[in-house]
Amino acid sequence: MVKSQFLDGLILTATRMADPLLARVPSGEIPIVMVGRPDVDGLSYVNVDNRGGAIQAATHLCGLGYQRIGLVGAPVSTTAGLDRMNGFIEGLAICGKALPPELRADGDFSEESGYAAMRRLIPKRPEAVFVASDTMALGALRALREEGIAVPQDMALIGFDGLPSSESSVPALTTIRQPITQTGVRAVHLLNDLVNGVAAAPIVEILPV
């Protein structure tokens, strides 16, 4: 479709690092905007502050007095997963803490992977856990519920995304809320500016969480 010149512009979402799709799209041939931070230079993109949000999550848990704080990480093959992990570690460092290797278990953004990761963490007895996506956090909540571990009385949990499911879960999930709709809106507006020559690539927008 790109080579046939049927398109004036293209928005790419949900790519992984070293995604071969990016290499197949001719650079400069068509205006492109990515949703999420690409792992290559020169592309325009709109992203949320994944690193800053994860720092907020870590310092929030530290501020509540928790000492053994764990992580259910998102895939580090994605820039979002990498930024959230690094931000969380940075936030712990701000509080004078480190992430013990045994208190980290990674998932793949799915609810089942969050469930499995939390099952691995429970025997390590963390006092609090940052789960790098709300969907994984729902799985983590289910694992804790099956073990009779009450949230937040026995273990604190915080997610990332601000999905509607975080409000309807039992208990409701503390989460870092990202502006999902606004991110898509800004990507369309940014692409429109590139197509119409109002702006020149690359343009980067980072939205607060």
N, C-alpha and C positions, 0 to 999 in steps of 0.2 A: 504493500500500500504506500509506503514511503517512497520507494523508487518510482512508482507510477505517477507520483506527484498529485495524488488525489487529496492529499492533506495539506492544510496550511500550517498546522502545528500539532504537537504531540505532548500529552501528559503521561508520564510513567509513574506507576506506584508500586509499592511492595517488591522492590528488587532486592536481591541479596548481593553481597559483596562479590566482586569479580563476575558479575552476571554477564554471560556472553551476549545477551540482548543489546547491551550498551555498545558493545564492539560492532554489532551489525548495523547500528543506526549511523549513517554517515554523518560525521561531525560537520556542523555548519550548513548542512544541506537543508535542514528544516528546523524551525524554532522548537526547542524541547524544554519542558519544565518537569522536574522530578518532584514528587511528594516524598519527603524524606531525604536525608543527606546521602549523596552518592559517594562512592569511594574513589572517584576519579575527579581530576580538576577540570575546570572550564565549563561545567554544566550549571544552568540556572536551577535553583530549587527553593522550595518552601519546606520548612521543617519546624518542629516544636523543640523547645529547649529540654531535650532528653537528659542531658548531663546535669543541668541545673535542677531539674525536677528530682532526679535521683539524689542529688546533694540534699535537697529539702527533705526527702524521705529519711535519709540517714540522720540528719541533725534533729529531725522531729523525734525519732525514736531515742536518740541519745538524750534529748532534752527531757524525756519522760523517765529517764533514769535506768534504762535497760543496759545491761553490760554485754551479754552474749547475744549478738545480733547477727542473724543469718541472711542468706540471699537465695532466692529462687530466680536464677538469671534467665534472660531471653537468649536466643541463639546469637553467639558472637560472630556468626557469618552474616549478620545484618548490622548496619551501622547503628540502628536504634538499640539493639541488644548490647552492642559494644559500648555505646555512649552511656546507657543506663548503668551498666556494670561499673565502668570507670568512674562515673559520677558518684555512685554509691560508695565505692572505696575511698574516693576523695572526701566525701562527706564524713565518713567514719574517721579519716585522718584528721579532719578539722576538729573532731571531738577527742583526739588523742587515742583513737582505737584503730585496730586492724581487723580485716575479715579473716577469721580462722579458716584454713582450707576445708576442714571437715564440716563447716557450716555453710558451704556453697553446694548447690545442686542446680543444674540447668535444665530448662524445658525448651519446648519448641513453639511457644505461644498458645498451645492447645490446652483445654481444660484437663484432659487426661494426663498430659505431661506435668502440669502443676500438681495434680494428685500424686503422681509417682515421685516427683521431686520432694514433696513434703513428707511422703512416707519414708524417704531416705534420711530426711533431716530430723524427724521426730526422736529417734534414739539418741541423737546428739544433744538433745535438750536445749535448744536455743530459747531465749526469753522473748525474742521478737524476730520477725522475718519480713524483709522487703521482697515482694513478689513483683517481678518486672512487667507484668501485665495483669489487668483485671480478670481476663479469662482464665489465666493460670491460677490466679488467686482464688477463684471459685472452686477449682479442683483442690487447692490446698485446704480451703475451708472444709470441704467434704472429708478429706483425709483426717483432719483434726477432729471433726464431729464423730467419725467412726471410732476414734480412740478415746472419746470422752474428754477431749481437751477443749476447754471453753475459751472463746475469743471475746474480749481481750483479757479475761480474768487470769487464765493460765498461760496464754501466749498472745502477744500482740501481732497484728498483721497489717501491712499497708500495701496497696496495689499501685498500679500506674495505668491511666487512660481516662478514667471518669466515665465509663460506660454506664448506661441505664441499669444494667444488671448489678452494678455495685451498690445501688440504692435499694434494690429489691431483695438482695441476699440476706440470709439470716446468720449472724447479725449483718447489718449494713456495713459495707466495707469502707474503711478509711482509704483514700486514694489520691494520687496526684492527678488532677484533672487537666487534660489537654484539650485545646479548642479544635475538635475534630472537623466540625462543619466549616469553621473559619479557615482552616488550612486548605480545604478544597476550594473554597471561594477565592482565596488569595492566589492559588495556583492558576485558576482560570483567568483572573484579572491580569496576572503577570504574563501569561502566555499571550493574551490578547494584546498587551502592550508590545511584546516582541514581534508578533505577527504584523502589527500596524506600524512598526518602526518608531514607536514612542519611546522605547527603551532599547538598550543594547545589552546583549548577553556578555558575561554571565551576571545574573542578579541573584542575590541570596537574601532570603527573609527567614528570620528565626522568631517564632511566636512564643510568648511567655506561657508558662503553665501555672 
